[in-house]
Amino acid sequence: MKNIGFLSFGHWSDSPHSQTRSASEALLQAVELAVAAEELGADGAYFRVHHFARQLSSPFPLLAAVGAKTERIEIGTAVIDMRYENPMYMAEDAGSADLIAGGRLQLGISRGSPEQVIEGWRYFGYQPSDGDTDADLARKHAEVLLTVLEGKGFAQPNPHPMFANPPGLLRVEPHSPGLRERMWWGAGSNSTAVWAAEHRMNLMSSTLKNDEGGAPFHVQQAEQIRAFRKAWAEAGWQREPRVSVSRSIFALTSELDHAYFGRDAESSDQVGYLDADTRAIFGRTYAAEPDVLVAQLAGDEAIAEADTLLLTVPNQLGVDYNTHLLEDILTHVAPGLGWR
């Protein structure tokens, strides 16, 4: 395991039990946690994007703020739902955030998951073409974004512009060199992992995937990663791809840890339906004393296959408590997985 970071969904709630009571607190605490994670030596600060929900939604202002407040840590999304995105405008936002961060952006995109409202992307002005699905819509938006991020000119310049143009066709600005190689696809199935490899994107695999065969979650996820790497090699890409997996992992080192997560010690995989046709398997939560966690995680085939581990954090418990959780994992568990 080369890289370990956190993944926050950025929930907020006015519940008396929540330490994150508003959108403002969710955003500002996300920046605080990223700064704290960098100070602890973590490798990444990642954020999930959901629309029409009391969660993080518009990622680029947050990514830019984190980039301005940190110096080393990778900053990413896991993931942005491409059904909702204008890929041209997104390329401008992503290029700006990456330049502010000094080239540390790791941009995870995907088809997305079931949302809070029915066909929410339609309210954003997008709809699939005749005969296409919403998944097709997401992939088409992604393909446009990937092309634009290559940095090649494609737009015919005005012969009488307000400002002087460079010669030739124009590209979207600002362009951030190298960002195209730091694009990731969140794959929910083996076939979409192969599609990601064919399109020269790194692979993100979450805490759930389509149930393809009935094996334990980590075994199916490892198979997905191997399918991705095989497709990558067959495509002939020159660089080594990256692969991340997400896990809910809690080291029980205090009475408060036991109170919050002790009941998860007996957690197991769960199977459910994302929609009427999609049977999914959800990975277990790991919660135990550090030495037990090391042994359990050593048997997780997907963690062994990946190079990056993203720890999902309960952000509503506040920055201080989440910093404690991260510190315990990095100090007492991660070295046993070969980190550093």
N, C-alpha and C positions, 0 to 999 in steps of 0.2 A: 504494500500500500504506500504509494508515493505522496498522495495529497489527501488531506482531510479538511473539510470545511463544514459550515452549517447551512441549512436551508430553512428559511422562515416564510411562512404563509402570511405573516403580518396581520393576524386577526386583531380586531378590537371589539370591545363590548362594554356597555355601561353596567354590566353585572358588578355587584360589590366584591366579587371574588377576582375580578380582573385587574391587573396592574397596567393594562393598556386600554384606556377608556374612550379614546377618540382616534380619528384618522391622523390627527396631528401627532399624538403620542406614538402611534404605530410607526409613523415615518421617522420621527426623531429618535425613537428607541432603536429602530433598525440601524441608523447611522452609528449610534452609541455602541451597539453590540458588535458591529463590524470593526470599529476601532478597538474594542476590548479583545476581540478574537485575534486581530493582528498582533496586539501586545502579548497575547498568550503563545503566539507562534503558529496559529492555524493558517491554513493555506488558502481558504476561500470563504467568501460571504455571498450566498446565493439567495434569491428571492423568487417566490411563486407569484404568478399574476392571475387574478380572477376578476371578472367584471360583474357588476350589479351585486356586489357582496361587500360586507364590512371586512375587507382584506385589501392587501396591496393590489393596485390595479394598473396605474400608469408608471412603468418602471424607470424610465430614463431620467426624470428629475432625481429620483432616489439614487440611481447608479452614479450619476454625476456628483451628487453630494458625497456619497461614500468615497468616490474616487478622489475628491478634493481633500478629504479628511484623512486619508490613508496613504501609504507609500509603497507597500509591498504586496498586500494580499490580493488574490484574484477576486474579481467582482463579477457576479453572473446572475442569470435568470434560469429558473428551472420549473416551469417554462413559460414562454409567452405564447398565447393562443393565436395562431396566424389567421384564423377565420375573421378576427376583428381588426387586422392590421392593414394599413396602407403601406406597401413595401417601400415606396419611394420616400415617403416622409420618415418611415422607420429607419431607412438607411442614413438619413441626415441625423436623426436623433442618436442612433447607435454610433455613428462616426464622431459626433460631438462628445458623447459620454466617454468613448474610448480614448480620445485625445486628452480629455481632462484627466483621465486616470493613467495616462502614460502607457497605453497599450496593454492594460490588464483586464479588459472586458472579455468574459467568456459567455457568449450569448446563446442560451438554450431556447429553442423554439419548437413548436409542435402543432399538431392538429387540435390539441386541447382535450378537455374532459367534459362530461355533462356539466352544464352551467346552471346558474341560479334562475334564469328565465328561459322560455322556449325560444330557440333560434335567435339568441341575443345578438348575433352578428348582423342580423337584418336591421336592427336599430342603429347600427354603426354605418349603414349604407351599403352592405355587401350581401350578395346572395349567389349561390352556385349557378352556373350556366345550365341551360336545359340538358338534362341527362347526367349532370354531375351531382355528387354528394357534397356535404359540407367538408368531408375529409379531402375531396378533390380541390375544393376552394382553398383550404389551408395549404395544400401542397403547391398549388399554382402561385399563391402569394409568396410562399417560401422560395420557389424557383426564381421569381422576379427579384426578390431581395438578394439571393446569392449571386445572381448575375450582376446586379448593380454594385455589390460590394467588391467585385473584381476591380473596379476603378477605371474601366474603359469608357471612353466617350461614346455617347449614343444619341444625344439631342442636337438638333440642327440649331446653330447659333443665329441670333437676330443680326442681320447685316448692319443695323443701326442701334447698337445696344447703349444703355445708359452708361455702362462701364466697359472698358476694353476687355476683350476675351482673349484667352490663349488660342493658338491655332487649332483647327480641327473641330471635331464634334465635342460637345461638352458632357461632363459627367455630373452626378449629384455631388454636392459639396456640403460639409467637409468630408473628404475621403481619409480614412485611417488605414494606412498600409498594414497588412497582417491580420486584420479583423476577419477576413474571409476564412482564414485557417482556424479561427477560434469560434466557429459556429458549431452548435450541437443540435441534434434532433432528439426529442423525447419520444422514444418508440414504445408503443404498447403491445407490439406483437413481433414475431420473428420476421414477418415480411416487411414491416416498416423499418426494422433495424437494417435489413438488407438494402432498402431504398435509401436510407441515410448514408450507407457506405457508398452506394453508387453515385451519390451526389456530393461526396467528399466532405461529409460532416462527421464530427465526433458523435459518440453515442451517449445519451442519457437514458438510464433505465430506472424507473421509480420504485415505489413500494407496492405497486400493483402492475399486472400485465394480463393480457388475455390468457385464459386458461387453455393451454395447448398441449393436452396429453395427460393431465392429472397428476404429474409429479409434484413434489414439494416446490414451493415458490422459488427458493434459491437455486434449485436444480434447473427449473425452467428458465430462469433468468440467465444462468450460466450458459445454457444452450443458445439463448438469444445472442449473447455476447460472442460466442464462438461463430455463429452464423454471420454476424456483423464482420468479424475479423476475416473470415473466409471471403466474403464478398468484397471487402476492402482490398485484399491481396489480388483477387481476380480482376479488379478494376485497374490495378497497376499504379495506384497512387504512390508517390515517392516518400512521403513522410509517414511517421508512425502515428496511428490514430489514438485518441484518448477515449476512455470509457469511464463513466461514473455510475455508481449505484447509490440509492438513498436508503437510509435505515433509521428507524426509531430506536435509539440505544441510550440507556440510562444506567450509569454506574451508581449503585446504592451505597453511599458512603456516609450518610447522615440520617437522622430520624426523619427529617423533612423529606428526603429522597424516598424513604420507605413509605411515608404517608402518601406521597403523590403517586408513586409508581410501583410500590411493592406488589400490588395485585397483578401487575403485568408480568411477573416472573413466570407465570404458567401460560403465557400467551402462545398462541399457535396460529398457523395460516388460516385465513378465512376465504370462503368462496361466495361470490355474490354476482349480481347482474348490474352492469353499467347502464344498459337499456334492455329492451325486450329481446335483443338478439345477441348481446355480448356478455358472455360469462367470463368473469375476471377472478383472478386469485390475488389476494392481498397478503403481503408478507407480515410475519409476526413482529411484535415488539420485543426487543431484548432488554431485560431489566434484571440485574443481579449484581453481586459484589464483583469488583474488578477482576479478580483471578478467575472467577466463573465465566465472566463475559469473554475474557481472552480465549478460553477453551471453546465456548459456544461459537464465537465469531470465526475461529480457526476452521470450523466445520462448515462455514457458509461458502458454497462453491462460487457464488457470484462475486462476493467480496474478493476472493482469491483471483478471479479473472479480471477484475477492474483495476484501474490505477488510481481512481479518485472515489472517496467515500464522503457523501453528504449526510450530515446528521440533522434530522428534522428536529426543530426546537419548539418548545411550547412557549411562544413569545409572550403570551398573556400573563405568564408568571414573572415577567419583568427582566430587566437587563442584568441585575445583580445575580439573580438565581440562574439565569441561562449562562452567564459567564462561569459560575460555579460548575454547571453541568459540563460545559466544554472543557474547562480546566481538568476536571476529573478524568474525562475520556483521553485527553491529550497526555496527561501525566501518567495515569495508571493502566490504560488499556491500549492505546495506540502503539506504544513501543513493542508490545507483544504481537502486534500484527505486522511488524517490520517497518513501521513508520519511523523515519530518521535513523 
